């Protein structure tokens, strides 16, 4: 299991957190998703993470990663 931290934009409320958790939680290999609203940081635990897929999913959800 690997811990990944990504900073994303547009995280403003609990609804945003829920959307991110649900969207990423449906991806294979991801076991947990935590989102910190003030910092916009997404922390997830994943086995064999597909980083390109994770970043694309965040873009599709409306929370693009900050590079």
C-alpha positions as CSV (number, residue, x, y, z in Angstrom):
1,X,0.0,0.0,0.0
2,X,1.3,3.4,-1.0
3,X,0.3,6.8,0.5
4,X,-0.1,9.5,-2.1
5,X,-0.7,13.2,-1.5
6,X,-2.0,15.6,-4.2
7,X,-2.9,19.2,-4.0
8,X,-6.1,20.0,-5.9
9,X,-8.0,23.2,-6.6
10,X,-11.7,24.1,-6.1
11,X,-12.2,22.2,-2.8
12,X,-14.6,24.4,-0.8
13,X,-17.0,22.3,1.2
14,X,-18.0,18.9,2.5
15,X,-19.8,18.2,-0.7
16,X,-16.5,18.6,-2.6
17,X,-14.9,16.2,-0.1
18,X,-17.7,13.7,-0.7
19,X,-17.4,14.0,-4.5
20,X,-13.7,13.3,-4.4
21,X,-14.0,10.4,-1.9
22,X,-16.7,8.8,-4.0
23,X,-15.0,9.3,-7.3
24,X,-11.6,8.1,-6.3
25,X,-13.0,5.4,-4.0
26,X,-14.5,3.7,-7.1
27,X,-11.1,3.3,-8.7
28,X,-9.4,-0.1,-8.5
29,X,-6.7,-0.4,-5.8
30,X,-7.7,2.7,-3.8
31,X,-8.5,1.8,-0.2
32,X,-8.9,5.2,1.5
33,X,-9.3,8.9,0.5
34,X,-9.0,11.8,2.8
35,X,-9.4,15.5,1.8
36,X,-8.3,18.5,3.8
37,X,-10.5,21.5,2.8
38,X,-8.3,24.4,4.0
39,X,-5.2,23.1,2.2
40,X,-6.9,21.3,-0.7
41,X,-4.8,18.3,-0.1
42,X,-6.0,14.8,-1.1
43,X,-4.3,11.9,0.7
44,X,-5.1,8.4,-0.6
45,X,-3.9,4.9,0.1
46,X,-3.5,2.7,-3.0
47,X,-2.0,-0.5,-4.1
48,X,-0.3,-0.1,-7.5
49,X,-1.7,3.4,-8.1
50,X,-2.3,4.7,-11.6
51,X,-1.2,8.3,-11.1
52,X,-2.3,9.4,-14.6
53,X,-5.7,7.8,-14.0
54,X,-6.1,9.4,-10.6
55,X,-5.2,12.9,-11.9
56,X,-7.5,12.5,-14.9
57,X,-10.4,11.4,-12.5
58,X,-9.8,14.4,-10.4
59,X,-10.0,16.6,-13.5
60,X,-13.2,14.9,-14.6
61,X,-14.7,15.6,-11.1
62,X,-13.8,19.3,-11.3
63,X,-10.8,19.3,-8.9
64,X,-7.7,19.5,-11.1
65,X,-4.4,18.7,-9.5
66,X,-2.1,21.7,-8.9
67,X,1.2,20.9,-10.5
